[in-house]
């Protein structure tokens, strides 16, 4: 059950998630250090790249402990110390990664790694029992030559501007500063060819030479600009020293958003959600892990084209708002107090709506090139958020934008007025590599994003039905009686098409239609259960769909719900398509969003008495 007040304090909920095998960190604002395949977890600091939304910036910085002569004091994170004493494993929890490094002679150095609001990567150190150790904790980095300019000494360390590129378009300028919690003892920069590595002994600083800040940087793009800032360490012990790197995107000044929020910490973020307890400890714990995942992907707003607080789809190049997942984030974030991220997950796309009424599939902070397009269940999402977080201004803004989108959808994807809506490529549903597309085009999976299909999709038709229904309801609330009637007419047309045209008696499930021939494809896929969301399904059809959910020959698998039926000739639980394991296959894998849609549909049927 969900309780309005948590049964544990936020701090306890966070500590309960501690594990030794995670590392991803975020500042709850759009900057994350979450390398999907980290190479350098075994070195202090943050050498693997961070992401400013979808834009990777790396290397970040490593940390070395050096003595007064500049020689590195080795740090080891092995399973036991030099005296044979067991050392703690790395300990991750939301917002912090703690590693105990042991030094020669038995001393222990504890490092806490965090990403703080404002794009700050922090490596915070406590040196216990250092003995006679004195010297420096050094933050050092290597930045690609040719990308760095305006390198200079700052009050706390060094700063510069770097160019960073994403996969979709123009480069972004990023301000970078390396500094600490105390005044630096020294700083320097050296241009060098060769490899970049977080090992101090292999850096050009280990050989000595010039460590002053150069007046001019080499004009070529070969090699690296090595930068280091040293902070004094004394033999007192227990002194905490924090080494930091601040990453600041150089974006146009955003138009102020009224829902901008102050910087958050992880306790405050968790405290905004209710606690969940159902009697199953695994589900109870999963709920808080999902809260953590939403926080890791939170964007605070004020990121150029991304004005409102919202949730990114995932790490790396998915760390931007994407329409396909935004519908889910609206449903999830409505459970957080205030609802800013829930509303913002739609408002960002409406702020950047195209002139023809369509929506960008992705929003990048500094450009809108190659943004793709995805269908989404905006209707259910906007109603769900509005019921939990009433906001007349946001509702009216969403009505205006979604009305334009709905008219574009009707004009471009159902110009014949059939009530069924066209999928033009296998990517735009977010569900690529499926037999449902191959039923109308044997090379549907080879055409990329090109509009080569005429598939009347059951999923996008259900989404359209729910959108028309939501617009009719919202228009009524806003006193727009003429609009409400208009939307009810197209909703009814859509409902008739779903029931009369898209139910396949042979498959005993809803299926797509071939837009060229008007014939049902008969391909059984998880999207065939989506009409459960509409309230249109009952009687024998509902019973047949329930039978499928229990039939191991179709969808009754040990871990349901497979994206394609088990008896599909292209079914593969391992995601093999045309002999290759795919990154995002829908020919048998289980996807949480689809399963959630079906669970929601079943609940609606139950609440309606079916």
C-alpha positions in Angstrom: 0.0 0.0 0.0 1.0 3.6 -0.4 1.0 5.8 2.7 1.0 9.6 2.7 3.8 9.7 5.3 6.9 7.5 4.8 7.4 4.6 7.2 11.1 5.4 7.2 12.8 8.7 7.0 14.4 9.6 3.7 17.9 9.1 5.0 17.0 5.5 6.1 15.5 4.8 2.8 18.6 5.9 1.0 20.9 3.9 3.3 18.8 0.8 2.8 19.7 0.9 -0.9 23.5 0.6 -0.3 25.4 -1.8 -2.5 29.0 -2.6 -3.4 28.4 -3.0 -7.1 26.9 0.3 -8.2 28.7 3.6 -9.0 26.3 6.0 -10.8 26.1 9.4 -9.3 24.0 12.5 -10.1 23.3 16.0 -8.8 19.5 15.9 -9.5 19.9 18.6 -12.1 21.0 17.1 -15.4 24.7 16.4 -14.7 25.6 12.8 -14.1 28.6 10.6 -13.7 27.1 7.3 -14.8 29.5 5.6 -17.2 27.7 2.6 -18.7 31.0 0.6 -19.0 33.5 2.3 -16.6 37.1 1.7 -17.2 38.6 3.5 -14.3 36.6 2.7 -11.2 39.7 1.3 -9.6 41.4 4.7 -9.7 40.5 7.6 -7.4 38.4 10.4 -8.8 36.3 10.6 -11.9 38.4 9.8 -15.0 35.5 8.2 -16.9 33.3 10.8 -18.6 30.4 12.7 -17.1 27.4 13.8 -19.1 25.8 17.2 -19.3 22.5 16.0 -20.4 23.4 13.8 -23.4 26.8 15.5 -24.0 29.8 13.5 -22.8 32.7 15.3 -21.2 35.8 13.3 -20.3 38.2 12.6 -19.0 37.0 14.5 -15.9 39.8 14.2 -13.2 41.8 11.7 -11.2 43.3 12.1 -7.8 46.8 11.2 -6.7 48.6 11.3 -3.3 52.2 12.5 -3.8 54.9 13.2 -1.4 56.9 16.4 -1.2 59.3 15.2 -3.9 56.4 14.6 -6.3 56.6 10.8 -6.1 53.2 9.0 -6.0 52.2 7.3 -2.8 50.4 4.2 -4.0 46.8 3.6 -3.0 45.2 0.2 -3.2 41.6 -0.8 -3.0 42.3 -4.5 -2.8 40.4 -6.9 -0.5 42.9 -6.6 2.3 45.3 -4.1 3.7 49.0 -4.3 3.9 48.8 -5.7 7.4 46.3 -8.4 6.4 43.3 -6.6 7.8 40.1 -6.8 5.8 39.1 -3.6 4.2 35.5 -2.5 3.5 34.1 -3.0 0.0 33.2 0.1 -2.0 29.9 1.3 -0.8 27.4 3.0 -3.1 24.1 4.6 -2.1 22.1 7.3 -3.9 24.3 10.4 -4.1 27.6 8.9 -2.8 30.2 6.3 -3.5 32.7 5.5 -0.7 36.0 3.7 -1.3 38.7 3.0 1.3 42.2 3.1 -0.2 45.0 1.7 1.9 48.5 3.1 1.9 51.9 1.6 2.6 52.4 1.3 6.3 48.8 0.6 7.1 47.2 4.0 6.7 43.8 4.3 5.2 42.4 7.0 3.0 38.6 7.2 2.7 37.3 8.8 -0.5 33.6 9.9 -0.9 32.7 10.6 -4.5 29.6 12.7 -5.2 28.0 14.8 -7.9 26.7 18.0 -6.3 24.0 20.4 -7.7 25.5 22.8 -10.2 27.6 20.3 -12.1 30.2 19.7 -9.4 32.1 16.4 -9.2 33.5 16.1 -5.7 36.1 13.7 -4.4 36.3 14.2 -0.7 39.1 12.7 1.3 39.9 11.8 4.9 43.4 10.5 5.6 43.5 8.4 8.8 46.7 7.5 10.5 49.0 8.9 7.7 52.0 8.6 10.0 54.7 10.9 8.7 53.0 11.3 5.4 53.0 14.9 4.1 52.7 16.1 0.6 49.8 16.8 -1.7 46.5 15.5 -2.9 46.5 16.3 -6.6 43.6 16.7 -8.9 44.7 16.2 -12.5 43.1 15.8 -15.9 44.0 15.5 -19.6 41.8 17.4 -22.0 41.9 16.7 -25.8 44.2 19.2 -27.6 42.4 21.5 -29.9 39.3 21.6 -27.8 40.7 23.8 -24.9 40.8 27.5 -24.8 41.0 30.3 -22.2 43.1 28.2 -19.8 44.0 30.2 -16.8 44.7 30.1 -13.1 41.7 30.8 -10.9 41.4 31.8 -7.3 40.9 28.1 -6.3 42.7 26.2 -9.0 42.5 26.2 -12.8 39.7 26.9 -15.3 39.2 26.7 -19.0 36.6 26.3 -21.7 36.3 23.1 -23.8 34.3 22.1 -26.8 32.3 18.9 -26.4 30.1 17.1 -29.0 27.0 15.0 -28.8 25.9 12.4 -31.4 23.2 14.5 -33.0 24.5 18.0 -33.8 26.6 21.0 -33.0 29.3 21.1 -30.3 28.6 22.6 -26.9 31.0 24.9 -25.1 31.6 23.8 -21.5 33.2 25.8 -18.8 35.5 23.6 -16.6 37.1 24.5 -13.3 39.3 22.3 -11.1 39.5 23.5 -7.5 39.3 22.4 -3.9 38.1 23.1 -0.4 41.3 24.8 0.5 43.8 27.0 -1.2 46.1 25.2 -3.7 49.8 24.8 -3.1 50.6 24.8 -6.8 49.1 24.3 -10.2 50.3 23.7 -13.7 49.6 22.7 -17.3 51.6 20.8 -19.8 50.8 19.9 -23.5 51.8 16.4 -24.3 51.4 13.8 -27.0 50.8 10.1 -26.1 47.9 8.5 -24.2 45.7 9.9 -21.5 45.6 7.8 -18.3 44.6 8.4 -14.7 47.9 7.0 -13.5 50.1 9.8 -12.0 53.3 8.0 -12.7 52.4 7.9 -16.5 51.5 11.6 -16.6 53.9 14.2 -17.8 53.9 15.8 -14.4 55.7 12.7 -12.9 58.8 13.7 -14.9 58.9 17.2 -13.5 59.6 20.0 -15.9 57.4 23.1 -16.4 54.3 23.2 -14.2 53.4 26.8 -14.7 50.3 27.8 -16.7 51.5 28.4 -20.3 50.7 31.7 -21.9 49.8 30.0 -25.2 48.5 26.5 -25.9 49.6 24.5 -29.0 47.5 25.2 -32.0 47.3 21.6 -33.2 44.8 18.9 -32.1 47.4 16.2 -31.4 47.7 14.9 -27.9 46.4 16.3 -24.6 46.5 19.3 -22.4 47.4 18.0 -18.9 46.2 20.2 -16.0 47.0 19.6 -12.3 46.2 21.4 -9.0 48.0 20.3 -5.8 46.5 20.7 -2.3 48.7 20.4 0.8 48.4 17.4 3.1 49.9 17.4 6.6 50.6 14.6 9.0 47.8 15.6 11.4 45.3 13.1 10.0 41.5 13.2 10.0 41.6 16.4 7.9 39.0 16.4 5.2 40.0 17.7 1.8 37.7 18.0 -1.1 38.8 18.1 -4.7 36.3 19.3 -7.2 35.5 19.9 -10.9 32.7 22.2 -12.0 31.1 21.6 -15.4 29.1 24.6 -16.7 27.4 24.4 -20.1 27.7 27.6 -22.1 24.0 27.9 -23.2 21.9 30.9 -24.3 20.0 32.5 -21.5 16.8 30.5 -21.1 13.4 32.2 -21.0 12.6 32.1 -17.2 10.2 29.2 -16.3 7.8 29.8 -13.5 8.3 26.2 -12.2 12.0 26.5 -11.7 13.1 24.8 -8.5 15.9 25.3 -6.0 18.8 22.8 -6.0 17.8 19.5 -4.4 19.7 17.0 -2.2 18.9 13.3 -2.3 17.1 13.4 1.1 14.7 16.1 -0.1 14.1 14.2 -3.3 13.2 11.0 -1.6 11.1 12.9 1.0 8.9 14.2 -1.8 7.7 10.6 -2.5 5.4 8.4 -0.4 6.9 5.2 0.9 5.6 1.9 -0.4 5.0 -1.3 1.5 3.1 -4.3 0.2 4.5 -7.2 2.2 6.9 -8.3 -0.5 10.4 -7.0 0.5 11.6 -7.1 -3.1 8.8 -4.9 -4.4 9.2 -2.6 -1.4 12.9 -2.2 -2.2 12.3 -1.9 -5.9 10.0 1.1 -5.4 12.9 3.1 -3.7 15.3 2.0 -6.4 13.0 3.4 -9.0 12.8 6.7 -7.0 16.6 6.7 -7.2 16.6 6.1 -10.9 14.2 9.0 -11.4 16.4 11.2 -9.3 19.5 10.2 -11.3 17.8 11.2 -14.5 16.2 14.4 -13.2 16.8 17.6 -15.1 16.3 20.8 -13.1 15.2 22.9 -16.1 17.0 26.1 -17.3 19.0 24.0 -19.8 18.5 26.0 -23.0 15.7 24.3 -24.8 14.8 22.3 -21.7 13.2 25.0 -19.5 11.1 23.0 -17.1 12.1 20.4 -14.5 11.7 16.9 -16.0 13.2 13.4 -16.3 15.6 12.2 -18.9 15.1 8.7 -20.4 18.4 7.2 -19.2 22.2 7.6 -19.1 24.7 8.6 -21.9 23.0 9.6 -25.2 19.6 8.9 -23.6 20.1 11.6 -21.0 17.7 14.0 -22.5 13.9 14.3 -22.5 12.4 11.8 -25.0 8.7 11.7 -25.8 8.5 7.9 -25.7 9.5 7.8 -22.1 8.1 11.2 -21.0 4.6 9.8 -21.0 5.8 7.3 -18.3 7.7 9.9 -16.3 4.6 12.0 -16.1 2.8 9.0 -14.6 5.6 8.3 -12.2 6.5 11.9 -11.1 2.9 12.7 -10.3 3.6 10.8 -7.1 6.2 13.4 -6.0 5.0 16.4 -4.1 4.5 19.5 -6.2 4.3 17.7 -9.6 6.8 20.1 -11.3 8.7 17.3 -13.1 5.4 15.6 -14.1 4.0 18.8 -15.8 7.5 19.8 -17.1 7.9 16.5 -18.9 5.2 17.6 -21.3 5.6 21.4 -21.2 9.2 21.2 -22.5 8.0 19.5 -25.7 5.1 22.0 -26.1 7.5 24.9 -25.6 9.4 23.6 -28.6 6.5 22.4 -30.7 7.0 22.6 -34.5 5.0 24.9 -36.6 3.0 22.1 -38.1 1.9 20.9 -34.6 4.2 17.8 -34.4 6.6 17.3 -31.6 10.3 16.8 -31.4 11.1 13.2 -30.3 14.1 14.4 -28.3 15.1 17.8 -26.8 18.8 18.8 -26.8 19.8 21.8 -24.7 21.7 23.7 -27.4 20.1 22.6 -30.7 17.1 20.8 -32.2 18.7 18.9 -35.0 18.0 15.2 -35.7 15.4 15.0 -33.0 13.4 12.1 -34.5 9.7 11.5 -33.6 8.0 9.1 -31.2 4.3 8.4 -30.5 3.2 8.7 -26.9 0.1 8.3 -24.7 -0.2 11.9 -23.9 -3.9 11.8 -23.1 -3.8 9.4 -20.2 -0.6 11.1 -18.8 -2.0 14.7 -18.8 -5.2 13.6 -17.1 -3.4 11.6 -14.5 -1.1 14.6 -13.6 -4.0 17.1 -13.6 -6.0 15.0 -11.2 -3.1 14.8 -8.6 -1.7 18.3 -9.2 -4.4 20.6 -10.4 -2.9 23.6 -12.2 -5.3 25.6 -14.5 -2.4 27.4 -16.2 -0.5 24.2 -17.0 -3.7 22.5 -18.1 -4.7 25.2 -20.5 -1.1 25.3 -21.9 -1.2 21.6 -22.4 -4.6 21.7 -24.0 -3.5 24.3 -26.6 -0.4 22.3 -27.5 -2.0 18.9 -27.5 -4.8 20.2 -29.7 -2.4 21.3 -32.3 -0.6 18.0 -32.0 -3.9 16.0 -32.4 -4.8 18.0 -35.5 -1.4 17.3 -37.0 -1.8 13.6 -36.1 -5.2 13.4 -37.9 -4.0 15.3 -40.9 -0.8 13.5 -41.4 -1.4 10.0 -40.1 -5.1 9.5 -40.9 -6.0 11.9 -43.7 -8.7 9.4 -44.9 -10.5 9.7 -41.6 -10.5 5.9 -40.9 -10.0 6.4 -37.2 -6.8 4.4 -37.4 -3.3 6.0 -37.4 -0.3 5.2 -39.5 3.2 4.1 -38.4 5.7 5.1 -41.1 8.9 3.4 -39.7 9.7 0.9 -37.1 11.6 3.3 -34.9 8.9 5.9 -34.2 6.8 3.5 -32.0 9.9 3.0 -29.8 9.5 -0.7 -30.6 11.8 -1.7 -33.4 12.6 -5.1 -34.8 9.2 -6.8 -34.7 7.2 -9.0 -37.1 4.4 -6.5 -37.0 6.3 -4.3 -39.4 7.6 -7.1 -41.6 4.0 -8.1 -42.3 3.6 -5.1 -44.5 7.2 -4.6 -45.7 9.8 -7.4 -45.7 12.5 -4.8 -45.4 10.9 -2.6 -42.8 13.9 -3.1 -40.5 16.4 -1.9 -43.1 15.0 1.6 -43.9 16.0 3.5 -40.7 13.8 6.5 -40.0 12.7 6.8 -43.6 8.8 6.9 -44.0 8.4 3.7 -45.9 5.5 2.0 -44.0 1.8 2.3 -44.1 0.9 0.3 -41.0 -2.2 1.3 -39.1 -0.8 0.6 -35.6 -2.9 -0.6 -32.8 -0.7 1.1 -30.3 -0.7 4.5 -31.9 -4.4 4.2 -32.6 -5.1 3.6 -28.9 -2.8 6.5 -28.0 -4.9 8.7 -30.4 -8.1 7.5 -28.9 -6.9 8.4 -25.4 -5.7 11.8 -26.6 -9.0 12.7 -28.1 -10.8 11.5 -25.0 -8.5 13.6 -22.8 -8.9 16.7 -25.0 -12.7 16.4 -24.8 -12.6 16.2 -21.0 -10.2 19.1 -20.7 -12.2 21.2 -23.2 -15.3 20.7 -21.0 -13.4 21.8 -17.9 -12.2 24.9 -19.7 -15.7 25.7 -20.9 -14.9 25.1 -24.6 -18.1 23.2 -25.5 -17.6 23.3 -29.2 -14.1 21.9 -28.9 -15.4 19.2 -26.5 -17.9 18.0 -29.1 -15.3 18.0 -31.9 -13.0 15.8 -29.9 -15.8 13.4 -28.9 -16.6 12.9 -32.6 -13.1 11.9 -33.5 -12.8 9.8 -30.4 -15.9 7.9 -31.3 -14.6 7.3 -34.9 -11.4 6.0 -33.4 -13.3 3.7 -30.9 -15.4 2.2 -33.8 -12.2 1.5 -35.8 -10.5 -0.3 -32.8 -13.5 -2.5 -32.1 -14.7 -3.2 -35.7 -11.5 -3.2 -37.7 -8.6 -4.1 -35.4 -9.8 -7.1 -33.5 -8.5 -10.2 -35.3 -10.7 -13.3 -34.7 -7.9 -15.7 -35.8 -5.3 -14.2 -33.4 -7.9 -13.6 -30.7 -6.2 -10.3 -30.1 -6.1 -6.8 -31.5 -3.6 -6.4 -34.3 -2.4 -3.8 -36.7 -3.9 -3.2 -40.2 -2.1 -3.0 -43.5 -2.8 0.6 -44.6 -2.6 -0.3 -48.3 -4.9 -3.4 -48.3 -7.1 -2.7 -45.3 -6.4 -6.3 -44.0 -5.4 -7.2 -40.5 -1.9 -8.4 -40.1 -2.7 -11.0 -37.5 0.6 -10.6 -35.9 0.4 -11.0 -32.1 2.3 -8.5 -30.1 2.1 -7.1 -26.6 0.7 -3.8 -28.1 -2.4 -5.9 -28.9 -3.4 -5.6 -25.3 -3.3 -1.8 -25.3 -7.1 -1.5 -26.0 -7.5 -2.6 -22.4 -6.7 1.1 -21.6 -9.7 2.4 -23.4 -12.6 0.8 -21.6 -13.9 -0.6 -24.9 -13.0 -4.3 -24.3 -15.3 -6.7 -22.4 -17.1 -10.0 -22.8 -15.6 -12.7 -25.0 -12.8 -10.5 -26.3 -11.6 -9.8 -22.8 -11.7 -13.4 -21.9 -9.6 -14.3 -25.0 -7.0 -11.7 -24.1 -6.8 -13.0 -20.5 -6.3 -16.5 -21.9 -3.3 -15.3 -23.9 -1.8 -13.9 -20.7 -1.9 -17.4 -19.2 -0.9 -19.4 -22.3 2.8 -20.3 -22.4 2.5 -20.7 -26.2 1.8 -17.0 -26.6 2.3 -14.6 -23.7 2.2 -16.7 -20.5 5.9 -16.8 -20.1 7.7 -17.2 -16.7 8.5 -13.5 -16.6 5.7 -11.8 -18.6 5.0 -9.9 -20.7 7.1 -10.7 -23.9 6.9 -7.9 -26.5 6.1 -10.5 -29.2 4.2 -13.7 -28.9 6.2 -16.9 -28.2 4.8 -18.5 -31.4 6.0 -15.6 -33.5 8.4 -17.0 -36.1 10.9 -14.3 -35.3 10.5 -14.6 -31.5 13.8 -14.5 -29.5 13.9 -14.0 -25.7 17.6 -13.1 -26.2 16.9 -10.3 -28.7 18.4 -12.0 -31.7 17.2 -10.5 -35.0 18.6 -11.5 -38.4 21.4 -13.4 -36.6 22.5 -10.4 -34.4 21.8 -9.6 -30.8 20.2 -6.1 -30.9 20.4 -3.2 -28.6 16.7 -2.5 -28.5 14.8 -5.5 -29.9 11.1 -6.0 -29.5 10.8 -9.6 -30.9 10.6 -11.3 -27.5 12.3 -9.2 -24.8 10.2 -8.0 -21.8 10.0 -4.2 -21.6 8.7 -2.6 -18.4 6.8 0.2 -20.1 4.7 -2.3 -22.2 4.1 -4.5 -19.2 3.0 -1.4 -17.2 0.5 -0.4 -19.9 -1.0 -3.8 -19.8 -1.2 -3.9 -16.0 -2.9 -0.4 -16.1 -5.4 -1.7 -18.6 -6.2 -4.7 -16.5 -6.7 -2.6 -13.5 -9.1 -0.3 -15.4 -11.1 -3.3 -16.5 -11.3 -4.5 -12.9 -12.4 -1.1 -11.6 -15.1 -1.0 -14.3 -16.4 -4.3 -13.1 -15.1 -6.5 -15.9 
